[in-house]
Amino acid sequence: MPTAPVRSLTRKPRRAAHATDAARSPLTPETWIEAATEVLVDQGIDHVRVDVLATQLGVTRGSFYWHFRDREDLLRRVLQAWRERATVALTRRLESDRSDPREQLRNAASLPFRGRAAAKAARIELAIRAWARRDEMARQAVDEADAARLAHHERIFEALGFAPEEARGRAFLMYGYEVAESLLHRQGSAAEREARRRFVERFMQQSGGEGGLG
């Protein structure tokens, strides 16, 4: 009596199932992260979804799962990429480019004025801070970035000769100025903004006896 052919019950591993999609697509994890960041900026965190990104990039969902476990994994790596670019790498470059603390302070004060790069960075940061108001993972990333940047500023003021407590206060004021200038970039002409920068830079280096912080 003939028997029916036996079907294999073995399922292909998840990555193997998506190998064809990945082979057809030249996309890297960084491509997905960049696309997710753009959607975050333009549409908000609720629109950063696998199907939206796959459609935008012209690939199947399978390509996504070759690089990421799930949406949460992607979002975590979006925050990691932002931290590396906007805090770790930037601070490292500022500290290595200038040994003179006055030059470091001038560089920090000029960050909001660096053309399209500064404008793009400000838009990304604003979107991430909006996300952080409703998500613990994003809030922790923002808190860590703020703490690292404040620590960098504090080191500058300590190198300028200020005591630790006053260096912390000046670091906070200086960082607050940079954030405000990035968000209020339409307030005043280019000449007025430059005048503000020079004033802040000069003011933040004054001792208490010179009409500064006392």
C-alpha positions as CSV (number, residue, x, y, z in Angstrom):
1,M,0.0,0.0,0.0
2,P,1.6,3.3,-1.1
3,T,2.3,5.8,1.6
4,A,1.9,9.6,1.3
5,P,5.1,11.6,1.2
6,V,6.3,12.8,4.6
7,R,6.5,16.5,4.9
8,S,9.3,18.0,6.9
9,L,8.1,19.7,10.1
10,T,11.4,21.6,10.5
11,R,11.0,25.3,10.2
12,K,13.7,27.5,8.9
13,P,15.4,29.7,11.5
14,R,14.1,33.3,11.5
15,R,17.3,34.8,10.1
16,A,17.5,32.2,7.4
17,A,13.9,33.1,6.4
18,H,15.0,36.7,5.9
19,A,18.3,36.0,4.3
20,T,17.0,36.4,0.8
21,D,15.5,39.8,1.7
22,A,18.8,40.9,3.2
23,A,20.8,39.7,0.2
24,R,18.6,41.6,-2.2
25,S,18.8,44.8,-0.1
26,P,22.0,46.8,0.2
27,L,20.6,48.5,3.3
28,T,22.7,48.7,6.5
29,P,21.5,49.1,10.1
30,E,22.7,52.7,9.8
31,T,20.3,53.2,6.9
32,W,17.4,52.1,9.0
33,I,18.5,54.2,11.9
34,E,18.8,57.3,9.8
35,A,15.4,56.7,8.2
36,A,13.9,56.2,11.7
37,T,15.5,59.4,12.9
38,E,14.0,61.4,9.9
39,V,10.5,60.0,10.6
40,L,10.9,60.8,14.3
41,V,11.8,64.4,13.4
42,D,9.1,64.9,10.7
43,Q,6.2,62.9,12.1
44,G,6.9,61.9,15.7
45,I,7.7,58.7,17.6
46,D,4.3,57.1,16.9
47,H,5.1,56.9,13.2
48,V,8.5,55.2,13.6
49,R,7.2,51.8,12.7
50,V,8.7,48.9,10.8
51,D,6.0,49.0,8.0
52,V,6.4,52.8,7.5
53,L,10.2,52.6,7.3
54,A,10.1,49.6,5.0
55,T,7.7,51.4,2.6
56,Q,9.8,54.5,2.7
57,L,13.0,52.6,1.9
58,G,11.4,50.4,-0.7
59,V,12.1,47.0,0.9
60,T,10.2,44.3,2.7
61,R,9.8,44.0,6.4
62,G,12.2,41.0,6.3
63,S,15.1,43.2,5.6
64,F,14.5,45.0,8.9
65,Y,14.5,41.8,10.9
66,W,17.8,40.8,9.5
67,H,19.4,43.8,11.4
68,F,17.1,44.3,14.4
69,R,15.2,42.1,16.8
70,D,12.2,44.3,16.9
71,R,11.0,47.9,17.0
72,E,12.3,48.4,20.5
73,D,15.8,47.3,19.4
74,L,15.7,49.9,16.6
75,L,14.6,52.7,18.9
76,R,17.3,51.8,21.4
77,R,19.9,52.1,18.6
78,V,18.5,55.4,17.4
79,L,19.1,56.8,20.8
80,Q,22.6,55.2,20.9
81,A,23.5,56.8,17.5
82,W,22.2,60.2,18.7
83,R,24.3,59.9,21.9
84,E,27.4,59.0,20.1
85,R,27.1,61.7,17.4
86,A,25.7,64.6,19.5
87,T,27.5,64.0,22.8
88,V,30.4,61.5,22.9
89,A,32.0,62.3,19.5
90,L,31.3,66.0,19.8
91,T,32.8,66.3,23.3
92,R,35.8,64.3,22.3
93,R,36.4,66.5,19.3
94,L,36.0,69.8,21.3
95,E,38.4,68.6,24.0
96,S,41.0,67.4,21.5
97,D,40.9,70.3,19.1
98,R,41.6,73.0,21.7
99,S,43.7,72.8,24.8
100,D,43.1,76.4,25.8
101,P,39.9,76.5,27.9
102,R,39.0,79.9,26.5
103,E,39.0,78.4,23.0
104,Q,37.0,75.4,24.3
105,L,34.4,77.9,25.7
106,R,34.3,79.8,22.4
107,N,33.8,76.6,20.5
108,A,30.9,75.5,22.9
109,A,29.3,78.9,22.5
110,S,29.5,78.7,18.7
111,L,27.8,75.3,18.4
112,P,24.3,76.7,17.7
113,F,25.7,78.8,14.9
114,R,27.2,76.1,12.7
115,G,24.9,76.3,9.7
116,R,22.9,73.4,8.4
117,A,24.6,70.9,10.7
118,A,23.6,72.8,13.8
119,A,20.0,73.3,12.5
120,K,19.7,69.5,11.8
121,A,21.1,68.6,15.2
122,A,18.7,71.0,16.9
123,R,15.7,69.4,15.1
124,I,16.7,65.9,16.1
125,E,17.3,66.9,19.7
126,L,13.9,68.7,19.9
127,A,12.2,65.5,18.6
128,I,14.1,63.3,21.0
129,R,13.2,65.6,24.0
130,A,9.6,65.5,23.0
131,W,9.8,61.7,22.8
132,A,11.5,61.7,26.3
133,R,8.5,63.3,27.9
134,R,6.5,60.1,27.4
135,D,9.1,57.3,27.3
136,E,11.4,56.2,30.0
137,M,14.1,54.9,27.7
138,A,14.3,58.2,25.8
139,R,14.2,60.2,29.0
140,Q,17.2,58.2,30.4
141,A,19.1,58.9,27.2
142,V,18.4,62.6,27.4
143,D,19.3,62.8,31.0
144,E,22.6,61.0,30.4
145,A,23.4,63.4,27.4
146,D,22.7,66.4,29.5
147,A,24.8,65.2,32.4
148,A,27.8,64.4,30.1
149,R,27.5,67.8,28.4
150,L,27.3,69.6,31.7
151,A,30.3,67.7,33.0
152,H,32.3,68.8,29.9
153,H,31.3,72.5,30.5
154,E,32.2,72.2,34.2
155,R,35.7,71.0,33.2
156,I,36.1,74.1,31.0
157,F,35.3,76.4,33.9
158,E,37.4,74.6,36.4
159,A,40.3,74.9,33.9
160,L,39.6,78.6,33.8
161,G,40.2,78.8,37.5
162,F,36.7,78.7,39.0
163,A,36.0,76.7,42.2
164,P,34.0,73.5,41.6
165,E,30.7,74.8,42.9
166,E,30.9,78.0,40.8
167,A,32.1,75.9,37.8
168,R,29.0,73.8,38.1
169,G,26.7,76.9,38.2
170,R,28.5,78.5,35.2
171,A,28.3,75.2,33.3
172,F,24.6,75.0,33.8
173,L,24.1,78.6,32.6
174,M,26.3,78.1,29.6
175,Y,24.6,74.9,28.6
176,G,21.2,76.6,29.1
177,Y,22.3,79.4,26.7
178,E,23.3,76.9,24.0
179,V,20.0,75.0,24.2
180,A,18.0,78.2,24.1
181,E,20.0,79.6,21.2
182,S,19.4,76.4,19.3
183,L,15.6,76.5,19.9
184,L,15.3,80.3,19.4
185,H,17.4,80.5,16.3
186,R,14.9,82.9,14.6
187,Q,15.2,85.5,17.4
188,G,17.3,88.4,16.1
189,S,19.4,88.9,13.0
190,A,22.7,87.1,12.5
191,A,24.5,90.2,13.8
192,E,22.4,90.3,16.9
193,R,22.9,86.6,17.6
194,E,26.6,87.0,17.2
195,A,26.6,89.9,19.6
196,R,24.7,87.7,22.1
197,R,27.3,85.0,21.7
198,R,30.2,87.4,22.4
199,F,28.4,88.8,25.4
200,V,27.7,85.4,26.9
201,E,31.3,84.3,26.3
202,R,32.7,87.4,27.9
203,F,30.2,87.4,30.8
204,M,30.8,83.7,31.6
205,Q,34.5,84.3,32.1
206,Q,34.1,87.3,34.5
207,S,34.8,86.7,38.2
208,G,32.3,87.7,40.8
209,G,34.2,90.9,41.5
210,E,33.9,92.0,37.8
211,G,30.1,92.0,37.8
212,G,29.7,88.4,36.9
213,L,28.3,85.7,39.2
214,G,28.8,86.6,42.8
